[in-house]
Structure formats: structure tokens, C-alpha cells
Amino acid sequence: MPHVLKFYEEYKNKGVELLAVCSKIGEDEKTCWEAVESLKMGDLLNSSDPMHKSKFRLLYDVMTTPQVYILDRNK
């Protein structure tokens, strides 16, 4: 995470946004927000899907986490 945050600090003024999606489910999802705070990720767009309704794992072929994707404005 330190490398990701350094990248974000360097490029955020150029329009770069980072989205972090916690992959924990059910009751374990609560620990995601503790990690956001302890890892100083509060400036990122942070999200979770504790019931996996978005199917992000299938849509983005996420087999393990963390995963890093670099997308331009056209995805």
C-alpha cells in the first residue's frame, strides 16, 4: 500500500483517481474500514461489497486481492 499511496500522491493533481474495493464478506467486512484508517487510505475512493451483489470478482476477473488495474478515461 505505501507504493500505491505514493503513486496516488504523485498523480492525483493530474486527474488520477484510485478506487479500493474491500473483498471481505459478511461480518469480516467491518475490518475493511479499520484497514482504511490504519493504512491511511482515507483520500482514496473506498468501497466494499459485503454481499458480493456487484459481481466485481467476475466482471474484473479478480482471483486474488489485492489487484491493481490501470484504466484510462475509456476504461
C-alpha positions in Angstrom: 0.0 0.0 0.0 2.8 2.5 0.6 3.8 2.3 -3.1 0.1 2.8 -4.2 -0.3 5.8 -1.9 2.9 7.3 -3.2 1.7 6.9 -6.8 -1.6 8.5 -5.9 0.1 11.5 -4.3 2.3 12.0 -7.3 -0.5 11.8 -9.9 -3.7 12.9 -8.2 -3.3 16.5 -9.4 -3.2 15.1 -13.0 -6.7 13.6 -12.5 -5.8 10.2 -11.3 -8.3 8.5 -9.0 -7.9 5.3 -7.1 -10.7 3.0 -6.1 -10.1 0.5 -3.4 -12.7 -2.3 -3.0 -12.6 -4.4 0.1 -13.2 -8.1 -0.8 -14.2 -9.3 2.6 -17.7 -10.6 3.1 -20.2 -10.7 5.9 -19.1 -9.8 9.4 -15.4 -9.7 8.2 -16.2 -6.6 6.1 -16.2 -4.4 9.2 -12.4 -4.8 9.4 -12.1 -3.2 5.9 -12.7 0.2 7.4 -10.2 -0.3 10.2 -7.6 -1.1 7.5 -8.5 2.1 5.6 -7.8 4.1 8.7 -4.6 2.3 9.8 -3.1 2.3 6.2 -4.0 5.9 5.8 -6.2 5.2 2.7 -8.8 7.9 3.5 -8.0 10.0 0.5 -8.9 7.1 -1.9 -12.3 6.1 -3.1 -13.0 3.2 -0.7 -15.8 0.8 -1.2 -16.9 -2.7 -0.2 -19.5 -5.2 -1.3 -20.1 -7.5 1.7 -22.8 -9.5 -0.1 -21.0 -9.6 -3.5 -24.0 -8.2 -5.3 -21.9 -6.2 -7.8 -20.2 -9.4 -9.0 -16.9 -7.4 -9.3 -14.8 -10.5 -9.0 -16.5 -12.0 -12.1 -16.6 -8.7 -14.1 -13.0 -7.8 -13.5 -11.6 -11.4 -13.3 -10.4 -10.9 -9.7 -9.0 -14.2 -8.4 -6.9 -12.8 -5.6 -6.6 -9.5 -3.8 -5.1 -7.0 -3.9 -5.4 -6.4 -7.7 -4.3 -3.3 -9.5 -5.8 -2.1 -12.7 -4.8 1.0 -14.6 -7.6 2.4 -16.7 -7.8 5.5 -18.9 -11.0 7.5 -19.3 -12.2 5.0 -21.8 -11.6 2.1 -19.4 
